[in-house]
C-alpha cells in the first residue's frame, strides 16, 4: 500500500502537470507516462484508468491495484536517483489498453518506465 505522501492529490500540481510544456511524457504500451520534476523533494504518483475502456469499477480498481503494486516493487532505483539529485518527481500512469493484462507484464512495463525516467535525470 502506498503512503499518503506517495499519492498525488494536489489539484494545482495536477493541473500544472498537464499544461502544455510543463511536463514530459512518453508511451510504453499499455501506459502513457507523464512526469514533472518538483522542488519539494517528494515523489508522488497518479494512476488513471479510463471509464471509457472499463465500464465496471471492479476492473478499473483491479488495474489500479496492479499498477500500484508494480510501482511499489520497482520504485527503489528511481528514488535513489532522485535522492542523489536532491529533487522530487510527480508521475502519472495513464492506462491506455482496453484489455486486462497480467500483473507480470504490467510490472515489467512500470519498471521500464521508471528506468526511462531515471535515465532522463542522469
Biopython code that builds the backbone (N, CA, C, O; Angstrom):
import numpy as np
from Bio.PDB.StructureBuilder import StructureBuilder

atoms = [
    (1, "UNK", "N", (0.831, -1.174, 0.000)),
    (1, "UNK", "CA", (0.000, 0.000, 0.000)),
    (1, "UNK", "C", (0.880, 1.244, 0.000)),
    (1, "UNK", "O", (1.890, 1.303, 0.702)),
    (2, "UNK", "N", (0.491, 2.223, -0.786)),
    (2, "UNK", "CA", (1.252, 3.457, -0.857)),
    (2, "UNK", "C", (0.882, 4.382, 0.288)),
    (2, "UNK", "O", (-0.274, 4.436, 0.709)),
    (3, "UNK", "N", (1.862, 5.102, 0.782)),
    (3, "UNK", "CA", (1.578, 6.056, 1.842)),
    (3, "UNK", "C", (0.867, 7.276, 1.268)),
    (3, "UNK", "O", (0.850, 7.476, 0.054)),
    (4, "UNK", "N", (0.296, 8.069, 2.121)),
    (4, "UNK", "CA", (-0.430, 9.257, 1.686)),
    (4, "UNK", "C", (0.485, 10.230, 0.945)),
    (4, "UNK", "O", (0.053, 10.881, -0.006)),
    (5, "UNK", "N", (1.734, 10.334, 1.368)),
    (5, "UNK", "CA", (2.686, 11.237, 0.728)),
    (5, "UNK", "C", (3.018, 10.795, -0.698)),
    (5, "UNK", "O", (3.412, 11.618, -1.524)),
    (6, "UNK", "N", (2.861, 9.499, -0.993)),
    (6, "UNK", "CA", (3.184, 8.992, -2.324)),
    (6, "UNK", "C", (2.032, 9.130, -3.315)),
    (6, "UNK", "O", (2.204, 8.835, -4.498)),
    (7, "UNK", "N", (0.878, 9.567, -2.861)),
    (7, "UNK", "CA", (-0.267, 9.731, -3.748)),
    (7, "UNK", "C", (-0.379, 11.195, -4.158)),
    (7, "UNK", "O", (-0.340, 12.087, -3.311)),
    (8, "UNK", "N", (-0.514, 11.434, -5.436)),
    (8, "UNK", "CA", (-0.660, 12.795, -5.935)),
    (8, "UNK", "C", (-2.124, 13.187, -5.850)),
    (8, "UNK", "O", (-2.969, 12.601, -6.527)),
    (9, "UNK", "N", (-2.427, 14.182, -5.017)),
    (9, "UNK", "CA", (-3.810, 14.598, -4.859)),
    (9, "UNK", "C", (-3.970, 16.112, -4.811)),
    (9, "UNK", "O", (-5.062, 16.603, -4.522)),
    (10, "UNK", "N", (-2.912, 16.857, -5.087)),
    (10, "UNK", "CA", (-2.982, 18.314, -5.093)),
    (10, "UNK", "C", (-3.421, 18.790, -6.475)),
    (10, "UNK", "O", (-2.716, 18.595, -7.465)),
    (11, "UNK", "N", (-4.578, 19.408, -6.526)),
    (11, "UNK", "CA", (-5.178, 19.803, -7.794)),
    (11, "UNK", "C", (-4.292, 20.772, -8.563)),
    (11, "UNK", "O", (-4.208, 20.696, -9.789)),
    (12, "UNK", "N", (-3.637, 21.672, -7.862)),
    (12, "UNK", "CA", (-2.774, 22.654, -8.519)),
    (12, "UNK", "C", (-1.612, 21.962, -9.224)),
    (12, "UNK", "O", (-1.274, 22.315, -10.354)),
    (13, "UNK", "N", (-1.005, 20.991, -8.573)),
    (13, "UNK", "CA", (0.120, 20.260, -9.155)),
    (13, "UNK", "C", (-0.347, 19.435, -10.350)),
    (13, "UNK", "O", (0.350, 19.361, -11.362)),
    (14, "UNK", "N", (-1.519, 18.816, -10.242)),
    (14, "UNK", "CA", (-2.053, 18.012, -11.349)),
    (14, "UNK", "C", (-2.327, 18.895, -12.553)),
    (14, "UNK", "O", (-1.984, 18.525, -13.676)),
    (15, "UNK", "N", (-2.943, 20.064, -12.341)),
    (15, "UNK", "CA", (-3.214, 20.975, -13.457)),
    (15, "UNK", "C", (-1.925, 21.460, -14.094)),
    (15, "UNK", "O", (-1.829, 21.525, -15.320)),
    (16, "UNK", "N", (-0.940, 21.799, -13.289)),
    (16, "UNK", "CA", (0.342, 22.253, -13.812)),
    (16, "UNK", "C", (1.029, 21.141, -14.597)),
    (16, "UNK", "O", (1.687, 21.391, -15.607)),
    (17, "UNK", "N", (0.867, 19.921, -14.121)),
    (17, "UNK", "CA", (1.494, 18.772, -14.763)),
    (17, "UNK", "C", (0.968, 18.557, -16.177)),
    (17, "UNK", "O", (1.721, 18.166, -17.070)),
    (18, "UNK", "N", (-0.321, 18.813, -16.382)),
    (18, "UNK", "CA", (-0.912, 18.555, -17.688)),
    (18, "UNK", "C", (-0.987, 19.790, -18.575)),
    (18, "UNK", "O", (-1.582, 19.737, -19.652)),
    (19, "UNK", "N", (-0.395, 20.901, -18.144)),
    (19, "UNK", "CA", (-0.275, 22.060, -19.012)),
    (19, "UNK", "C", (0.716, 21.735, -20.115)),
    (19, "UNK", "O", (1.633, 20.934, -19.932)),
    (20, "UNK", "N", (0.518, 22.365, -21.255)),
    (20, "UNK", "CA", (1.413, 22.136, -22.385)),
    (20, "UNK", "C", (2.800, 22.686, -22.070)),
    (20, "UNK", "O", (2.945, 23.863, -21.740)),
    (21, "UNK", "N", (3.803, 21.846, -22.172)),
    (21, "UNK", "CA", (5.173, 22.267, -21.967)),
    (21, "UNK", "C", (5.667, 22.192, -20.537)),
    (21, "UNK", "O", (6.867, 22.344, -20.308)),
    (22, "UNK", "N", (4.805, 21.965, -19.573)),
    (22, "UNK", "CA", (5.223, 21.946, -18.170)),
    (22, "UNK", "C", (5.830, 20.606, -17.776)),
    (22, "UNK", "O", (6.579, 20.531, -16.802)),
    (23, "UNK", "N", (5.519, 19.556, -18.516)),
    (23, "UNK", "CA", (5.998, 18.231, -18.153)),
    (23, "UNK", "C", (6.439, 17.483, -19.401)),
    (23, "UNK", "O", (6.297, 17.970, -20.523)),
    (24, "UNK", "N", (6.971, 16.304, -19.182)),
    (24, "UNK", "CA", (7.401, 15.447, -20.279)),
    (24, "UNK", "C", (6.583, 14.169, -20.241)),
    (24, "UNK", "O", (6.111, 13.752, -19.183)),
    (25, "UNK", "N", (6.418, 13.548, -21.410)),
    (25, "UNK", "CA", (5.654, 12.310, -21.445)),
    (25, "UNK", "C", (6.218, 11.366, -22.502)),
    (25, "UNK", "O", (6.911, 11.781, -23.431)),
    (26, "UNK", "N", (5.905, 10.105, -22.333)),
    (26, "UNK", "CA", (6.250, 9.076, -23.306)),
    (26, "UNK", "C", (5.276, 7.928, -23.149)),
    (26, "UNK", "O", (4.532, 7.857, -22.170)),
    (27, "UNK", "N", (5.286, 7.030, -24.122)),
    (27, "UNK", "CA", (4.364, 5.894, -24.109)),
    (27, "UNK", "C", (5.162, 4.596, -24.083)),
    (27, "UNK", "O", (6.045, 4.370, -24.911)),
    (28, "UNK", "N", (4.836, 3.770, -23.133)),
    (28, "UNK", "CA", (5.271, 2.369, -23.106)),
    (28, "UNK", "C", (3.977, 1.594, -22.954)),
    (28, "UNK", "O", (3.421, 1.500, -21.860)),
    (29, "UNK", "N", (3.500, 1.036, -24.066)),
    (29, "UNK", "CA", (2.177, 0.421, -24.052)),
    (29, "UNK", "C", (2.105, -0.637, -22.969)),
    (29, "UNK", "O", (3.009, -1.468, -22.880)),
    (30, "UNK", "N", (1.100, -0.644, -22.167)),
    (30, "UNK", "CA", (-0.212, -0.012, -22.184)),
    (30, "UNK", "C", (-0.300, 1.283, -21.365)),
    (30, "UNK", "O", (-1.381, 1.639, -20.897)),
    (31, "UNK", "N", (0.826, 1.993, -21.186)),
    (31, "UNK", "CA", (0.809, 3.204, -20.377)),
    (31, "UNK", "C", (1.242, 4.426, -21.179)),
    (31, "UNK", "O", (2.049, 4.336, -22.104)),
    (32, "UNK", "N", (0.685, 5.558, -20.797)),
    (32, "UNK", "CA", (1.251, 6.857, -21.154)),
    (32, "UNK", "C", (1.728, 7.411, -19.826)),
    (32, "UNK", "O", (0.960, 7.518, -18.870)),
    (33, "UNK", "N", (2.999, 7.759, -19.779)),
    (33, "UNK", "CA", (3.594, 8.242, -18.547)),
    (33, "UNK", "C", (3.892, 9.727, -18.711)),
    (33, "UNK", "O", (4.575, 10.137, -19.650)),
    (34, "UNK", "N", (3.371, 10.522, -17.787)),
    (34, "UNK", "CA", (3.633, 11.956, -17.752)),
    (34, "UNK", "C", (4.358, 12.229, -16.450)),
    (34, "UNK", "O", (3.912, 11.799, -15.386)),
    (35, "UNK", "N", (5.487, 12.951, -16.526)),
    (35, "UNK", "CA", (6.236, 13.228, -15.308)),
    (35, "UNK", "C", (6.769, 14.651, -15.314)),
    (35, "UNK", "O", (6.983, 15.260, -16.362)),
    (36, "UNK", "N", (6.975, 15.158, -14.106)),
    (36, "UNK", "CA", (7.441, 16.525, -13.947)),
    (36, "UNK", "C", (8.261, 16.614, -12.663)),
    (36, "UNK", "O", (7.806, 16.173, -11.607)),
    (37, "UNK", "N", (9.462, 17.178, -12.742)),
    (37, "UNK", "CA", (10.253, 17.366, -11.524)),
    (37, "UNK", "C", (9.636, 18.450, -10.634)),
    (37, "UNK", "O", (9.063, 19.421, -11.129)),
    (38, "UNK", "N", (9.760, 18.274, -9.337)),
    (38, "UNK", "CA", (9.276, 19.267, -8.371)),
    (38, "UNK", "C", (10.380, 19.546, -7.350)),
    (38, "UNK", "O", (11.252, 18.708, -7.117)),
    (39, "UNK", "N", (10.331, 20.708, -6.761)),
    (39, "UNK", "CA", (11.351, 21.109, -5.797)),
    (39, "UNK", "C", (11.087, 20.582, -4.398)),
    (39, "UNK", "O", (11.987, 20.582, -3.558)),
    (40, "UNK", "N", (9.874, 20.135, -4.137)),
    (40, "UNK", "CA", (9.518, 19.757, -2.771)),
    (40, "UNK", "C", (10.321, 18.567, -2.247)),
    (40, "UNK", "O", (10.375, 18.349, -1.037)),
    (41, "UNK", "N", (10.942, 17.798, -3.132)),
    (41, "UNK", "CA", (11.760, 16.680, -2.699)),
    (41, "UNK", "C", (10.999, 15.386, -2.489)),
    (41, "UNK", "O", (11.608, 14.370, -2.156)),
    (42, "UNK", "N", (9.690, 15.389, -2.673)),
    (42, "UNK", "CA", (8.931, 14.159, -2.501)),
    (42, "UNK", "C", (8.451, 13.651, -3.867)),
    (42, "UNK", "O", (8.207, 14.433, -4.786)),
    (43, "UNK", "N", (8.327, 12.368, -3.971)),
    (43, "UNK", "CA", (7.876, 11.735, -5.204)),
    (43, "UNK", "C", (6.484, 11.186, -4.979)),
    (43, "UNK", "O", (6.235, 10.469, -4.010)),
    (44, "UNK", "N", (5.574, 11.528, -5.884)),
    (44, "UNK", "CA", (4.213, 11.032, -5.761)),
    (44, "UNK", "C", (3.704, 10.623, -7.131)),
    (44, "UNK", "O", (4.202, 11.088, -8.156)),
    (45, "UNK", "N", (2.700, 9.741, -7.141)),
    (45, "UNK", "CA", (2.179, 9.225, -8.402)),
    (45, "UNK", "C", (0.668, 9.419, -8.477)),
    (45, "UNK", "O", (-0.027, 9.560, -7.471)),
    (46, "UNK", "N", (0.201, 9.418, -9.714)),
    (46, "UNK", "CA", (-1.221, 9.489, -10.029)),
    (46, "UNK", "C", (-1.495, 8.332, -10.980)),
    (46, "UNK", "O", (-0.731, 8.110, -11.920)),
    (47, "UNK", "N", (-2.563, 7.604, -10.751)),
    (47, "UNK", "CA", (-2.914, 6.477, -11.610)),
    (47, "UNK", "C", (-4.291, 6.738, -12.186)),
    (47, "UNK", "O", (-5.237, 7.033, -11.456)),
    (48, "UNK", "N", (-4.395, 6.627, -13.509)),
    (48, "UNK", "CA", (-5.651, 6.899, -14.184)),
    (48, "UNK", "C", (-6.016, 5.725, -15.095)),
    (48, "UNK", "O", (-5.231, 5.317, -15.951)),
    (49, "UNK", "N", (-7.211, 5.199, -14.892)),
    (49, "UNK", "CA", (-7.752, 4.142, -15.746)),
    (49, "UNK", "C", (-9.099, 4.648, -16.239)),
    (49, "UNK", "O", (-9.977, 4.965, -15.437)),
    (50, "UNK", "N", (-9.263, 4.724, -17.537)),
    (50, "UNK", "CA", (-10.434, 5.354, -18.123)),
    (50, "UNK", "C", (-11.707, 4.515, -17.975)),
    (50, "UNK", "O", (-11.709, 3.299, -18.165)),
    (51, "UNK", "N", (-12.769, 5.206, -17.633)),
    (51, "UNK", "CA", (-14.082, 4.585, -17.559)),
    (51, "UNK", "C", (-14.571, 4.215, -18.959)),
    (51, "UNK", "O", (-15.436, 3.355, -19.124)),
    (52, "UNK", "N", (-14.011, 4.869, -19.941)),
    (52, "UNK", "CA", (-14.370, 4.601, -21.332)),
    (52, "UNK", "C", (-14.015, 3.165, -21.735)),
    (52, "UNK", "O", (-14.748, 2.523, -22.487)),
    (53, "UNK", "N", (-12.872, 2.668, -21.220)),
    (53, "UNK", "CA", (-12.419, 1.319, -21.565)),
    (53, "UNK", "C", (-12.955, 0.250, -20.624)),
    (53, "UNK", "O", (-13.232, -0.873, -21.047)),
    (54, "UNK", "N", (-13.102, 0.596, -19.352)),
    (54, "UNK", "CA", (-13.597, -0.363, -18.358)),
    (54, "UNK", "C", (-14.810, 0.243, -17.670)),
    (54, "UNK", "O", (-14.672, 1.090, -16.787)),
    (55, "UNK", "N", (-15.972, -0.183, -18.069)),
    (55, "UNK", "CA", (-17.214, 0.362, -17.504)),
    (55, "UNK", "C", (-17.404, -0.064, -16.049)),
    (55, "UNK", "O", (-17.954, 0.688, -15.244)),
    (56, "UNK", "N", (-16.945, -1.270, -15.716)),
    (56, "UNK", "CA", (-17.134, -1.777, -14.359)),
    (56, "UNK", "C", (-15.995, -1.302, -13.453)),
    (56, "UNK", "O", (-14.818, -1.450, -13.780)),
    (57, "UNK", "N", (-16.372, -0.733, -12.316)),
    (57, "UNK", "CA", (-15.391, -0.215, -11.369)),
    (57, "UNK", "C", (-14.472, -1.320, -10.852)),
    (57, "UNK", "O", (-13.315, -1.058, -10.521)),
    (58, "UNK", "N", (-14.970, -2.542, -10.781)),
    (58, "UNK", "CA", (-14.169, -3.666, -10.296)),
    (58, "UNK", "C", (-12.931, -3.849, -11.174)),
    (58, "UNK", "O", (-11.831, -4.065, -10.665)),
    (59, "UNK", "N", (-13.110, -3.765, -12.473)),
    (59, "UNK", "CA", (-11.977, -3.934, -13.397)),
    (59, "UNK", "C", (-11.027, -2.751, -13.332)),
    (59, "UNK", "O", (-9.810, -2.935, -13.364)),
    (60, "UNK", "N", (-11.564, -1.535, -13.242)),
    (60, "UNK", "CA", (-10.708, -0.345, -13.117)),
    (60, "UNK", "C", (-9.870, -0.419, -11.846)),
    (60, "UNK", "O", (-8.676, -0.122, -11.863)),
    (61, "UNK", "N", (-10.497, -0.813, -10.757)),
    (61, "UNK", "CA", (-9.779, -0.909, -9.485)),
    (61, "UNK", "C", (-8.717, -2.000, -9.517)),
    (61, "UNK", "O", (-7.662, -1.855, -8.898)),
    (62, "UNK", "N", (-8.983, -3.086, -10.232)),
    (62, "UNK", "CA", (-8.001, -4.165, -10.355)),
    (62, "UNK", "C", (-6.749, -3.665, -11.058)),
    (62, "UNK", "O", (-5.630, -3.931, -10.619)),
    (63, "UNK", "N", (-6.948, -2.935, -12.158)),
    (63, "UNK", "CA", (-5.811, -2.399, -12.904)),
    (63, "UNK", "C", (-5.029, -1.411, -12.032)),
    (63, "UNK", "O", (-3.798, -1.418, -12.040)),
    (64, "UNK", "N", (-5.730, -0.571, -11.289)),
    (64, "UNK", "CA", (-5.056, 0.383, -10.407)),
    (64, "UNK", "C", (-4.230, -0.338, -9.343)),
    (64, "UNK", "O", (-3.107, 0.068, -9.043)),
    (65, "UNK", "N", (-4.782, -1.400, -8.779)),
    (65, "UNK", "CA", (-4.037, -2.179, -7.778)),
    (65, "UNK", "C", (-2.774, -2.780, -8.385)),
    (65, "UNK", "O", (-1.715, -2.781, -7.758)),
    (66, "UNK", "N", (-2.893, -3.296, -9.622)),
    (66, "UNK", "CA", (-1.733, -3.885, -10.284)),
    (66, "UNK", "C", (-0.642, -2.835, -10.503)),
    (66, "UNK", "O", (0.539, -3.111, -10.292)),
    (67, "UNK", "N", (-1.033, -1.644, -10.923)),
    (67, "UNK", "CA", (-0.057, -0.580, -11.178)),
    (67, "UNK", "C", (0.598, -0.129, -9.878)),
    (67, "UNK", "O", (1.815, 0.052, -9.823)),
    (68, "UNK", "N", (-0.209, 0.053, -8.828)),
    (68, "UNK", "CA", (0.349, 0.461, -7.534)),
    (68, "UNK", "C", (1.361, -0.555, -7.015)),
    (68, "UNK", "O", (2.423, -0.181, -6.517)),
    (69, "UNK", "N", (1.033, -1.826, -7.131)),
    (69, "UNK", "CA", (1.932, -2.874, -6.661)),
    (69, "UNK", "C", (3.214, -2.896, -7.486)),
    (69, "UNK", "O", (4.304, -3.053, -6.935)),
    (70, "UNK", "N", (3.091, -2.741, -8.795)),
    (70, "UNK", "CA", (4.273, -2.724, -9.658)),
    (70, "UNK", "C", (5.168, -1.534, -9.317)),
    (70, "UNK", "O", (6.392, -1.665, -9.287)),
    (71, "UNK", "N", (4.563, -0.378, -9.061)),
    (71, "UNK", "CA", (5.337, 0.802, -8.673)),
    (71, "UNK", "C", (6.028, 0.567, -7.332)),
    (71, "UNK", "O", (7.206, 0.888, -7.173)),
    (72, "UNK", "N", (5.310, 0.018, -6.386)),
    (72, "UNK", "CA", (5.866, -0.222, -5.054)),
    (72, "UNK", "C", (7.095, -1.135, -5.121)),
    (72, "UNK", "O", (8.073, -0.926, -4.404)),
    (73, "UNK", "N", (7.033, -2.141, -5.985)),
    (73, "UNK", "CA", (8.133, -3.093, -6.090)),
    (73, "UNK", "C", (9.334, -2.532, -6.853)),
    (73, "UNK", "O", (10.459, -2.979, -6.631)),
    (74, "UNK", "N", (9.118, -1.564, -7.747)),
    (74, "UNK", "CA", (10.180, -1.107, -8.643)),
    (74, "UNK", "C", (10.636, 0.331, -8.416)),
    (74, "UNK", "O", (11.432, 0.846, -9.201)),
    (75, "UNK", "N", (10.163, 0.983, -7.382)),
    (75, "UNK", "CA", (10.455, 2.409, -7.198)),
    (75, "UNK", "C", (11.828, 2.702, -6.621)),
    (75, "UNK", "O", (12.269, 3.850, -6.675)),
    (76, "UNK", "N", (12.516, 1.724, -6.076)),
    (76, "UNK", "CA", (13.759, 1.965, -5.358)),
    (76, "UNK", "C", (14.819, 2.642, -6.214)),
    (76, "UNK", "O", (15.455, 3.588, -5.751)),
    (77, "UNK", "N", (15.032, 2.191, -7.448)),
    (77, "UNK", "CA", (16.063, 2.778, -8.308)),
    (77, "UNK", "C", (15.767, 4.241, -8.614)),
    (77, "UNK", "O", (16.668, 5.079, -8.590)),
    (78, "UNK", "N", (14.519, 4.544, -8.898)),
    (78, "UNK", "CA", (14.134, 5.926, -9.182)),
    (78, "UNK", "C", (14.335, 6.809, -7.955)),
    (78, "UNK", "O", (14.863, 7.916, -8.066)),
    (79, "UNK", "N", (13.923, 6.330, -6.799)),
    (79, "UNK", "CA", (14.067, 7.120, -5.581)),
    (79, "UNK", "C", (15.537, 7.363, -5.235)),
    (79, "UNK", "O", (15.890, 8.435, -4.743)),
    (80, "UNK", "N", (16.388, 6.380, -5.490)),
    (80, "UNK", "CA", (17.825, 6.567, -5.258)),
    (80, "UNK", "C", (18.390, 7.645, -6.179)),
    (80, "UNK", "O", (19.173, 8.488, -5.740)),
    (81, "UNK", "N", (18.001, 7.622, -7.441)),
    (81, "UNK", "CA", (18.457, 8.625, -8.401)),
    (81, "UNK", "C", (17.977, 10.013, -8.006)),
    (81, "UNK", "O", (18.743, 10.975, -8.061)),
    (82, "UNK", "N", (16.715, 10.123, -7.608)),
    (82, "UNK", "CA", (16.173, 11.410, -7.196)),
    (82, "UNK", "C", (16.863, 11.922, -5.936)),
    (82, "UNK", "O", (17.080, 13.125, -5.792)),
    (83, "UNK", "N", (17.204, 11.030, -5.039)),
    (83, "UNK", "CA", (17.876, 11.436, -3.811)),
    (83, "UNK", "C", (19.274, 11.965, -4.114)),
    (83, "UNK", "O", (19.732, 12.905, -3.463)),
    (84, "UNK", "N", (19.954, 11.379, -5.087)),
    (84, "UNK", "CA", (21.269, 11.865, -5.488)),
    (84, "UNK", "C", (21.188, 13.274, -6.056)),
    (84, "UNK", "O", (22.078, 14.094, -5.827)),
    (85, "UNK", "N", (20.114, 13.556, -6.802)),
    (85, "UNK", "CA", (19.928, 14.886, -7.408)),
    (85, "UNK", "C", (19.208, 15.848, -6.470)),
    (85, "UNK", "O", (19.007, 17.017, -6.802)),
    (86, "UNK", "N", (18.828, 15.357, -5.314)),
    (86, "UNK", "CA", (18.138, 16.170, -4.308)),
    (86, "UNK", "C", (16.888, 16.851, -4.890)),
    (86, "UNK", "O", (16.687, 18.054, -4.724)),
    (87, "UNK", "N", (16.070, 16.068, -5.562)),
    (87, "UNK", "CA", (14.838, 16.602, -6.148)),
    (87, "UNK", "C", (13.706, 15.603, -5.976)),
    (87, "UNK", "O", (13.912, 14.489, -5.493)),
    (88, "UNK", "N", (12.518, 16.010, -6.373)),
    (88, "UNK", "CA", (11.345, 15.149, -6.318)),
    (88, "UNK", "C", (10.725, 15.031, -7.699)),
    (88, "UNK", "O", (11.169, 15.672, -8.651)),
    (89, "UNK", "N", (9.701, 14.209, -7.795)),
    (89, "UNK", "CA", (9.080, 13.951, -9.086)),
    (89, "UNK", "C", (7.613, 13.633, -8.872)),
    (89, "UNK", "O", (7.248, 12.954, -7.912)),
    (90, "UNK", "N", (6.771, 14.128, -9.775)),
    (90, "UNK", "CA", (5.379, 13.685, -9.815)),
    (90, "UNK", "C", (5.209, 12.913, -11.116)),
    (90, "UNK", "O", (5.650, 13.353, -12.178)),
    (91, "UNK", "N", (4.569, 11.766, -11.017)),
    (91, "UNK", "CA", (4.437, 10.856, -12.154)),
    (91, "UNK", "C", (2.975, 10.453, -12.290)),
    (91, "UNK", "O", (2.312, 10.143, -11.300)),
    (92, "UNK", "N", (2.475, 10.460, -13.531)),
    (92, "UNK", "CA", (1.119, 9.989, -13.808)),
    (92, "UNK", "C", (1.206, 8.780, -14.733)),
    (92, "UNK", "O", (1.829, 8.836, -15.793)),
    (93, "UNK", "N", (0.577, 7.694, -14.318)),
    (93, "UNK", "CA", (0.460, 6.497, -15.148)),
    (93, "UNK", "C", (-0.961, 6.468, -15.689)),
    (93, "UNK", "O", (-1.914, 6.335, -14.921)),
    (94, "UNK", "N", (-1.112, 6.591, -17.001)),
    (94, "UNK", "CA", (-2.434, 6.527, -17.623)),
    (94, "UNK", "C", (-2.516, 5.237, -18.433)),
    (94, "UNK", "O", (-1.716, 5.000, -19.338)),
    (95, "UNK", "N", (-3.476, 4.429, -18.095)),
    (95, "UNK", "CA", (-3.642, 3.117, -18.722)),
    (95, "UNK", "C", (-4.369, 3.300, -20.043)),
    (95, "UNK", "O", (-5.454, 3.881, -20.072)),
    (96, "UNK", "N", (-3.791, 2.812, -21.145)),
    (96, "UNK", "CA", (-4.330, 3.045, -22.482)),
    (96, "UNK", "C", (-5.061, 1.855, -23.091)),
    (96, "UNK", "O", (-5.847, 2.032, -24.021)),
    (97, "UNK", "N", (-4.823, 0.668, -22.595)),
    (97, "UNK", "CA", (-5.401, -0.531, -23.189)),
    (97, "UNK", "C", (-6.857, -0.725, -22.761)),
    (97, "UNK", "O", (-7.281, -0.238, -21.713)),
    (98, "UNK", "N", (-7.597, -1.432, -23.578)),
    (98, "UNK", "CA", (-8.975, -1.757, -23.213)),
    (98, "UNK", "C", (-9.107, -3.211, -22.770)),
    (98, "UNK", "O", (-10.217, -3.735, -22.675)),
    (99, "UNK", "N", (-7.985, -3.857, -22.502)),
    (99, "UNK", "CA", (-7.977, -5.242, -22.052)),
    (99, "UNK", "C", (-7.226, -5.354, -20.727)),
    (99, "UNK", "O", (-6.317, -4.572, -20.447)),
    (100, "UNK", "N", (-7.613, -6.321, -19.932)),
    (100, "UNK", "CA", (-6.884, -6.613, -18.696)),
    (100, "UNK", "C", (-5.584, -7.322, -19.055)),
    (100, "UNK", "O", (-5.565, -8.189, -19.928)),
    (101, "UNK", "N", (-4.518, -6.958, -18.393)),
    (101, "UNK", "CA", (-3.196, -7.510, -18.682)),
    (101, "UNK", "C", (-2.651, -8.147, -17.403)),
    (101, "UNK", "O", (-2.941, -7.694, -16.295)),
    (102, "UNK", "N", (-1.857, -9.203, -17.577)),
    (102, "UNK", "CA", (-1.281, -9.920, -16.435)),
    (102, "UNK", "C", (-0.385, -9.001, -15.609)),
    (102, "UNK", "O", (0.243, -8.086, -16.142)),
    (103, "UNK", "N", (-0.334, -9.250, -14.332)),
    (103, "UNK", "CA", (0.443, -8.425, -13.404)),
    (103, "UNK", "C", (1.934, -8.425, -13.731)),
    (103, "UNK", "O", (2.606, -7.409, -13.553)),
    (104, "UNK", "N", (2.456, -9.552, -14.204)),
    (104, "UNK", "CA", (3.878, -9.630, -14.540)),
    (104, "UNK", "C", (4.230, -8.670, -15.666)),
    (104, "UNK", "O", (5.277, -8.024, -15.628)),
    (105, "UNK", "N", (3.370, -8.574, -16.659)),
    (105, "UNK", "CA", (3.615, -7.680, -17.788)),
    (105, "UNK", "C", (3.524, -6.227, -17.334)),
    (105, "UNK", "O", (4.346, -5.398, -17.724)),
    (106, "UNK", "N", (2.537, -5.923, -16.519)),
    (106, "UNK", "CA", (2.396, -4.555, -16.006)),
    (106, "UNK", "C", (3.615, -4.185, -15.171)),
    (106, "UNK", "O", (4.124, -3.071, -15.287)),
    (107, "UNK", "N", (4.086, -5.093, -14.341)),
    (107, "UNK", "CA", (5.261, -4.836, -13.523)),
    (107, "UNK", "C", (6.490, -4.563, -14.385)),
    (107, "UNK", "O", (7.278, -3.666, -14.083)),
    (108, "UNK", "N", (6.650, -5.330, -15.446)),
    (108, "UNK", "CA", (7.776, -5.138, -16.355)),
    (108, "UNK", "C", (7.702, -3.772, -17.043)),
    (108, "UNK", "O", (8.720, -3.091, -17.174)),
    (109, "UNK", "N", (6.521, -3.372, -17.480)),
    (109, "UNK", "CA", (6.347, -2.087, -18.169)),
    (109, "UNK", "C", (6.562, -0.911, -17.214)),
    (109, "UNK", "O", (7.153, 0.097, -17.602)),
    (110, "UNK", "N", (6.094, -1.029, -15.982)),
    (110, "UNK", "CA", (6.316, 0.026, -15.000)),
    (110, "UNK", "C", (7.801, 0.143, -14.694)),
    (110, "UNK", "O", (8.320, 1.251, -14.551)),
    (111, "UNK", "N", (8.492, -0.992, -14.592)),
    (111, "UNK", "CA", (9.937, -0.981, -14.349)),
    (111, "UNK", "C", (10.663, -0.268, -15.483)),
    (111, "UNK", "O", (11.560, 0.538, -15.235)),
    (112, "UNK", "N", (10.279, -0.560, -16.732)),
    (112, "UNK", "CA", (10.886, 0.111, -17.883)),
    (112, "UNK", "C", (10.628, 1.611, -17.848)),
    (112, "UNK", "O", (11.518, 2.410, -18.139)),
    (113, "UNK", "N", (9.414, 1.983, -17.492)),
    (113, "UNK", "CA", (9.067, 3.406, -17.429)),
    (113, "UNK", "C", (9.901, 4.120, -16.374)),
    (113, "UNK", "O", (10.413, 5.211, -16.622)),
    (114, "UNK", "N", (10.041, 3.516, -15.207)),
    (114, "UNK", "CA", (10.827, 4.130, -14.141)),
    (114, "UNK", "C", (12.290, 4.220, -14.511)),
    (114, "UNK", "O", (12.959, 5.186, -14.146)),
    (115, "UNK", "N", (12.806, 3.225, -15.235)),
    (115, "UNK", "CA", (14.184, 3.294, -15.701)),
    (115, "UNK", "C", (14.375, 4.412, -16.722)),
    (115, "UNK", "O", (15.397, 5.098, -16.709)),
    (116, "UNK", "N", (13.402, 4.597, -17.598)),
    (116, "UNK", "CA", (13.482, 5.694, -18.575)),
    (116, "UNK", "C", (13.524, 7.048, -17.872)),
    (116, "UNK", "O", (14.290, 7.932, -18.254)),
    (117, "UNK", "N", (12.702, 7.201, -16.853)),
    (117, "UNK", "CA", (12.686, 8.452, -16.095)),
    (117, "UNK", "C", (14.024, 8.655, -15.388)),
    (117, "UNK", "O", (14.543, 9.770, -15.344)),
    (118, "UNK", "N", (14.578, 7.586, -14.840)),
    (118, "UNK", "CA", (15.886, 7.677, -14.154)),
    (118, "UNK", "C", (16.979, 8.088, -15.135)),
    (118, "UNK", "O", (17.843, 8.899, -14.801)),
    (119, "UNK", "N", (16.943, 7.533, -16.338)),
    (119, "UNK", "CA", (17.963, 7.876, -17.339)),
    (119, "UNK", "C", (17.835, 9.332, -17.773)),
    (119, "UNK", "O", (18.843, 9.988, -18.036)),
    (120, "UNK", "N", (16.622, 9.840, -17.851)),
    (120, "UNK", "CA", (16.422, 11.248, -18.212)),
    (120, "UNK", "C", (17.061, 12.164, -17.169)),
    (120, "UNK", "O", (17.579, 13.227, -17.512)),
    (121, "UNK", "N", (17.027, 11.765, -15.920)),
    (121, "UNK", "CA", (17.600, 12.580, -14.851)),
    (121, "UNK", "C", (19.121, 12.542, -14.847)),
    (121, "UNK", "O", (19.774, 13.509, -14.455)),
    (122, "UNK", "N", (19.677, 11.427, -15.283)),
    (122, "UNK", "CA", (21.138, 11.267, -15.239)),
    (122, "UNK", "C", (21.838, 12.047, -16.320)),
    (122, "UNK", "O", (23.066, 12.011, -16.410)),
]
sb = StructureBuilder()
sb.init_structure("model")
sb.init_model(0)
sb.init_chain("A")
sb.init_seg("    ")
for serial, (resi, resn, name, xyz) in enumerate(atoms, 1):
    if name == "N":
        sb.init_residue(resn, " ", resi, " ")
    sb.init_atom(name, np.array(xyz, "f"), 0.0, 1.0, " ", f" {name:<3s}", serial, name[0])
structure = sb.get_structure()
